[in-house]
Amino acid sequence: MRASIHSPTLLIESEAKLAHMWDAATNAMRSRPVWMPTMLTTGITLVIGWLDHITGFEVTWFVFYGIPIFLAVWWGGTKSGLFVAVLSGVVWWLANMSTSPYETQIGYTWALMNRLVYLCVVVVAVTASRNKQEADEARIQMLEERRQLEKDIVSVSEHEQQRIGQDLHDGICQQLAAIGCAARVLAEDLQAQGTQSAHDASLIEGSIQQVVLEARNLARGIFPVHVDRSGLAAALVDLGKMVTRLTGTSIIVNDCVDVPLDAPEVSMHLYRIAQEAVANAVKHSDATEVHVAMKLEDDRLELRIEDNGKGMPPFSRMRGDGIVIEGQSTGGTLVSCRLQLKKLKHLHDHEEK
């Protein structure tokens, strides 16, 4: 029973080791000059020819000539394979000349021509297989490069947004706050002097404070600092408070577990999803309440944004990039996004390597 359980695993491991050895040998031979795999396969062909000669015509080794031809094409290319194919035909001719059952030289030559056609078919088949493998590898490499390029573009964009948001928060907001303080001091001085301009100075101070608040909200939207400092859950809570204050729509953030994510861009991506879903609910669905929740079940992280607005037709669904948008039977729209943390960690570790 134990052997039956472990045998599939051992078989898979053995196949993986053999595949790794074959890939290593292929890469090693393809990185060398063409004459090296050609000479190696020529030696194999001569050994097969010697065995073919000593066993006689009745015990033929002809089918085994395909092995060096396959290796020659796979390692050295089509020209190397054609050379070994012609060589195999000549070696077969010489190896079986003394024991050939053909009564005439024409019959023996015709047999050689038939075998050369077979050997050339082997060359064509292996060449097609190699071309397909190279095309698949090139396609995979292109997709990986495109994926890396898209990731770099997103990373640069997020970094630029963070820089602008940080500059806005630490630069303009601080300067406006200082001007607001100066305006308040001026208003107090004018009020102490009993001048009518004190009221105007107070209005200026209030306007400046309002601009500071709007600038900070804008900076928070561009660069949600708590995503990096306090975690995604804190950023979602701040998002709810800010939208509630600015729009009057009740944004209820509950059941938000704080999950440490190894990739900061994932936290930012989830935050942007919540931000966009909340904005759509407020602007387009006439929602009065929006519920935001982030739950962790086993190894699955789920972000849910649900509103009580007009929404989509009941039970209608839209999918894209791992995001599901559903119309609810009770009205409103549910936006959900699910992530497998183990898979995410594996991808992050792989990208770091």
C-alpha positions as CSV (number, residue, x, y, z in Angstrom):
1,M,0.0,0.0,0.0
2,R,2.8,2.4,0.9
3,A,4.6,1.6,-2.3
4,S,1.5,2.3,-4.3
5,I,1.1,5.7,-2.7
6,H,4.7,6.8,-3.1
7,S,5.3,5.3,-6.6
8,P,3.4,8.1,-8.5
9,T,5.4,10.8,-6.7
10,L,8.7,9.0,-7.4
11,L,7.7,8.6,-11.0
12,I,6.9,12.3,-11.3
13,E,10.2,13.2,-9.6
14,S,12.1,10.9,-12.0
15,E,10.4,12.4,-15.0
16,A,11.2,15.9,-13.8
17,K,14.9,15.0,-13.3
18,L,15.1,13.4,-16.7
19,A,13.5,16.5,-18.3
20,H,15.9,18.7,-16.4
21,M,18.9,16.7,-17.6
22,W,17.6,16.7,-21.2
23,D,17.1,20.5,-21.1
24,A,20.6,21.0,-19.7
25,A,22.2,18.8,-22.4
26,T,20.2,20.6,-25.1
27,N,21.3,24.0,-23.9
28,A,24.9,22.9,-23.5
29,M,25.0,21.5,-27.1
30,R,23.2,24.4,-28.7
31,S,25.6,26.8,-27.1
32,R,28.6,25.1,-28.8
33,P,29.7,25.3,-32.4
34,V,27.6,23.2,-34.8
35,W,30.5,20.8,-35.6
36,M,30.5,19.5,-32.0
37,P,27.0,18.0,-32.0
38,T,27.6,16.9,-35.6
39,M,30.8,15.0,-34.7
40,L,29.1,13.5,-31.7
41,T,26.1,12.2,-33.7
42,T,28.5,11.0,-36.4
43,G,30.3,8.9,-33.9
44,I,26.9,7.4,-32.7
45,T,26.0,6.7,-36.4
46,L,29.3,4.8,-36.9
47,V,28.7,2.7,-33.8
48,I,25.2,1.8,-35.0
49,G,26.7,1.0,-38.4
50,W,29.3,-1.3,-36.8
51,L,26.5,-3.2,-34.9
52,D,24.5,-3.4,-38.1
53,H,27.5,-4.9,-39.9
54,I,28.3,-7.6,-37.3
55,T,24.7,-8.7,-36.9
56,G,24.1,-9.1,-40.6
57,F,21.2,-8.1,-42.8
58,E,18.6,-10.3,-41.0
59,V,19.0,-8.5,-37.7
60,T,18.7,-4.9,-39.0
61,W,19.6,-1.8,-37.0
62,F,18.2,0.6,-39.6
63,V,15.5,2.1,-37.3
64,F,18.2,3.1,-34.8
65,Y,19.8,5.4,-37.3
66,G,17.0,7.8,-36.5
67,I,18.5,8.4,-33.0
68,P,21.6,10.3,-34.2
69,I,19.6,12.1,-36.8
70,F,17.1,13.3,-34.2
71,L,20.0,14.5,-31.9
72,A,21.8,16.2,-34.9
73,V,18.7,18.2,-35.8
74,W,17.7,19.0,-32.2
75,W,21.2,20.1,-31.2
76,G,22.8,21.3,-34.4
77,G,20.0,22.2,-36.8
78,T,18.6,21.1,-40.1
79,K,21.9,21.1,-42.0
80,S,23.6,19.0,-39.4
81,G,20.6,16.6,-39.5
82,L,20.7,16.3,-43.3
83,F,24.5,15.5,-43.1
84,V,23.9,12.7,-40.5
85,A,20.9,11.4,-42.5
86,V,23.0,11.0,-45.7
87,L,25.9,9.6,-43.6
88,S,23.5,7.1,-42.1
89,G,22.4,6.0,-45.5
90,V,26.0,5.5,-46.6
91,V,26.9,3.6,-43.4
92,W,23.9,1.3,-43.8
93,W,24.9,0.7,-47.5
94,L,28.4,-0.3,-46.5
95,A,27.4,-2.2,-43.4
96,N,25.0,-4.6,-45.2
97,M,26.8,-4.8,-48.6
98,S,28.3,-8.2,-48.0
99,T,25.2,-9.8,-46.4
100,S,22.5,-8.1,-48.6
101,P,19.9,-10.5,-50.1
102,Y,19.5,-8.3,-53.2
103,E,20.7,-10.1,-56.3
104,T,21.3,-6.9,-58.3
105,Q,23.0,-3.7,-57.5
106,I,20.0,-1.8,-58.8
107,G,17.7,-3.4,-56.2
108,Y,20.2,-2.6,-53.4
109,T,20.5,1.0,-54.6
110,W,16.7,1.3,-54.8
111,A,16.5,0.1,-51.2
112,L,19.1,2.7,-50.2
113,M,17.0,5.4,-51.9
114,N,13.9,4.4,-50.0
115,R,15.8,4.5,-46.7
116,L,17.2,7.9,-47.5
117,V,13.7,9.2,-48.0
118,Y,12.7,7.8,-44.6
119,L,15.7,9.4,-43.0
120,C,14.9,12.7,-44.6
121,V,11.4,12.5,-43.3
122,V,12.9,12.1,-39.9
123,V,14.9,15.3,-40.4
124,V,11.8,17.2,-41.6
125,A,9.7,16.0,-38.6
126,V,12.3,16.8,-36.0
127,T,13.0,20.2,-37.6
128,A,9.2,21.0,-37.4
129,S,9.2,19.9,-33.8
130,R,12.2,22.1,-33.0
131,N,10.8,25.1,-34.8
132,K,7.6,24.7,-32.8
133,Q,9.5,24.5,-29.5
134,E,11.5,27.6,-30.4
135,A,8.4,29.5,-31.4
136,D,6.7,28.5,-28.1
137,E,9.7,29.6,-26.2
138,A,9.9,32.9,-28.0
139,R,6.1,33.5,-27.4
140,I,6.5,32.7,-23.7
141,Q,9.5,35.0,-23.4
142,M,7.6,37.8,-25.3
143,L,4.7,37.4,-22.9
144,E,7.0,37.5,-19.9
145,E,8.7,40.6,-21.2
146,R,5.4,42.2,-21.8
147,R,4.1,41.3,-18.4
148,Q,7.3,42.7,-16.8
149,L,7.0,45.9,-18.9
150,E,3.4,46.3,-17.8
151,K,4.5,45.8,-14.2
152,D,7.3,48.4,-14.6
153,I,4.9,50.9,-16.2
154,V,2.4,50.4,-13.3
155,S,5.2,50.7,-10.8
156,V,6.5,53.9,-12.3
157,S,3.0,55.3,-12.5
158,E,2.3,54.5,-8.9
159,H,5.7,55.8,-7.8
160,E,5.0,59.1,-9.7
161,Q,1.6,59.3,-8.1
162,Q,3.1,58.7,-4.6
163,R,5.7,61.4,-5.3
164,I,3.1,64.0,-6.4
165,G,0.9,63.1,-3.5
166,Q,3.7,63.3,-1.0
167,D,4.9,66.6,-2.4
168,L,1.4,67.9,-2.3
169,H,0.9,66.8,1.3
170,D,4.3,67.9,2.6
171,G,4.8,71.0,0.4
172,I,1.7,72.9,-0.7
173,C,-0.5,71.7,2.2
174,Q,2.1,72.8,4.8
175,Q,2.5,76.2,3.1
176,L,-1.2,76.7,3.0
177,A,-1.5,75.7,6.6
178,A,1.2,78.3,7.5
179,I,-0.7,81.0,5.5
180,G,-3.9,80.0,7.4
181,C,-2.1,80.4,10.7
182,A,-0.9,83.9,9.6
183,A,-4.4,84.8,8.5
184,R,-5.8,83.7,11.9
185,V,-3.2,85.8,13.7
186,L,-4.1,88.8,11.5
187,A,-7.8,88.3,12.1
188,E,-7.2,88.2,15.9
189,D,-5.1,91.4,15.7
190,L,-7.7,93.2,13.6
191,Q,-10.4,92.1,16.0
192,A,-8.4,93.4,18.9
193,Q,-8.1,96.7,17.2
194,G,-11.9,96.7,16.6
195,T,-11.6,97.3,12.8
196,Q,-14.2,96.1,10.3
197,S,-11.6,94.2,8.3
198,A,-11.4,91.5,11.1
199,H,-14.5,89.7,9.6
200,D,-12.9,89.7,6.2
201,A,-9.7,88.2,7.6
202,S,-11.7,85.5,9.3
203,L,-13.4,84.6,6.0
204,I,-10.0,84.5,4.3
205,E,-8.7,82.1,7.1
206,G,-11.8,79.9,6.7
207,S,-11.3,79.7,2.9
208,I,-7.6,78.8,3.4
209,Q,-8.5,76.1,5.8
210,Q,-11.0,74.7,3.4
211,V,-8.4,74.7,0.6
212,V,-6.0,72.9,2.9
213,L,-8.6,70.3,3.7
214,E,-9.3,69.8,0.0
215,A,-5.6,69.6,-0.9
216,R,-5.0,67.0,1.8
217,N,-8.0,65.0,0.6
218,L,-6.6,65.2,-2.9
219,A,-3.1,64.1,-1.7
220,R,-4.7,61.2,0.2
221,G,-6.5,60.1,-3.0
222,I,-3.3,60.3,-5.0
223,F,-1.1,58.8,-2.3
224,P,-2.9,56.9,0.4
225,V,0.0,57.0,2.8
226,H,-1.6,54.5,5.3
227,V,-1.3,51.8,2.7
228,D,2.4,51.8,3.3
229,R,2.5,53.0,6.9
230,S,-0.6,51.6,8.7
231,G,-1.8,48.9,6.3
232,L,-4.6,48.5,3.7
233,A,-7.4,48.3,6.4
234,A,-6.5,51.7,7.8
235,A,-6.4,53.2,4.3
236,L,-9.9,51.8,3.6
237,V,-11.2,53.3,6.8
238,D,-9.7,56.7,5.9
239,L,-11.3,56.4,2.4
240,G,-14.7,55.8,4.0
241,K,-14.4,58.8,6.3
242,M,-13.2,61.1,3.5
243,V,-15.9,60.1,1.1
244,T,-18.6,60.4,3.8
245,R,-17.4,63.8,4.7
246,L,-17.2,65.1,1.2
247,T,-20.4,63.6,-0.3
248,G,-22.7,62.9,2.6
249,T,-23.1,59.3,1.4
250,S,-22.6,56.8,4.3
251,I,-19.5,54.7,3.7
252,I,-19.5,51.9,6.2
253,V,-16.2,50.1,6.5
254,N,-16.4,47.0,8.7
255,D,-14.9,43.5,9.0
256,C,-11.7,44.8,7.5
257,V,-8.9,42.5,8.6
258,D,-5.4,43.8,8.2
259,V,-3.5,41.3,6.1
260,P,0.3,41.9,5.6
261,L,0.9,41.6,1.9
262,D,4.4,41.1,0.7
263,A,3.8,43.1,-2.5
264,P,3.0,46.8,-1.9
265,E,1.6,47.1,-5.4
266,V,-1.1,44.6,-4.5
267,S,-2.3,46.7,-1.5
268,M,-2.3,49.7,-3.8
269,H,-4.3,47.8,-6.4
270,L,-6.9,46.6,-3.9
271,Y,-7.2,50.2,-2.6
272,R,-7.7,51.5,-6.1
273,I,-10.5,48.9,-6.7
274,A,-12.3,50.0,-3.5
275,Q,-11.8,53.6,-4.4
276,E,-13.2,53.2,-7.9
277,A,-16.2,51.1,-6.7
278,V,-17.1,53.6,-4.0
279,A,-16.8,56.5,-6.4
280,N,-19.1,54.7,-9.0
281,A,-21.6,53.9,-6.3
282,V,-21.8,57.5,-5.1
283,K,-21.8,59.1,-8.6
284,H,-23.8,56.8,-10.7
285,S,-26.1,54.6,-8.6
286,D,-27.6,57.1,-6.2
287,A,-26.6,55.0,-3.3
288,T,-27.2,56.2,0.3
289,E,-25.0,53.5,1.9
290,V,-21.9,51.7,0.7
291,H,-20.5,48.8,2.7
292,V,-16.8,48.0,2.4
293,A,-15.4,44.7,3.9
294,M,-12.2,42.7,3.6
295,K,-12.3,39.2,4.9
296,L,-9.8,36.4,5.2
297,E,-11.0,32.8,4.9
298,D,-8.4,30.0,5.0
299,D,-5.9,31.3,2.4
300,R,-8.3,33.4,0.4
301,L,-8.6,37.2,0.8
302,E,-11.8,38.8,-0.4
303,L,-12.6,42.5,-0.8
304,R,-16.3,43.3,-1.1
305,I,-17.9,46.7,-1.9
306,E,-21.7,46.6,-1.8
307,D,-24.2,49.5,-2.3
308,N,-27.9,50.0,-2.1
309,G,-28.2,52.1,-5.3
310,K,-29.9,51.4,-8.6
311,G,-27.2,49.0,-9.7
312,M,-27.4,46.5,-12.4
313,P,-30.2,44.1,-13.4
314,P,-30.6,41.4,-10.8
315,F,-28.3,38.4,-11.1
316,S,-26.4,39.9,-14.0
317,R,-22.6,39.5,-13.7
318,M,-19.5,41.1,-15.2
319,R,-16.0,39.7,-14.9
320,G,-12.6,41.1,-15.6
321,D,-9.0,40.9,-14.2
322,G,-10.2,38.9,-11.2
323,I,-13.0,41.4,-10.4
324,V,-16.7,40.3,-10.3
325,I,-19.5,42.9,-10.5
326,E,-23.0,41.5,-9.7
327,G,-26.5,42.9,-9.6
328,Q,-28.3,42.0,-6.4
329,S,-31.9,40.8,-6.2
330,T,-32.6,43.4,-3.4
331,G,-31.1,46.2,-5.5
332,G,-27.7,47.6,-5.6
333,T,-24.4,46.3,-6.9
334,L,-21.7,44.0,-5.4
335,V,-18.1,44.4,-6.4
336,S,-15.8,41.6,-5.2
337,C,-12.2,40.7,-5.7
338,R,-10.5,37.5,-4.5
339,L,-6.9,36.7,-4.0
340,Q,-5.0,33.5,-3.1
341,L,-2.3,34.5,-0.7
342,K,-0.1,31.5,-1.2
343,K,-0.2,31.9,-4.9
344,L,0.5,35.6,-4.5
345,K,3.5,34.9,-2.2
346,H,4.8,32.4,-4.7
347,L,4.7,34.8,-7.6
348,H,6.3,37.5,-5.5
349,D,9.2,35.2,-4.4
350,H,9.6,34.1,-8.1
351,E,9.8,37.7,-9.3
352,E,12.4,38.6,-6.7
353,K,14.6,35.7,-7.8
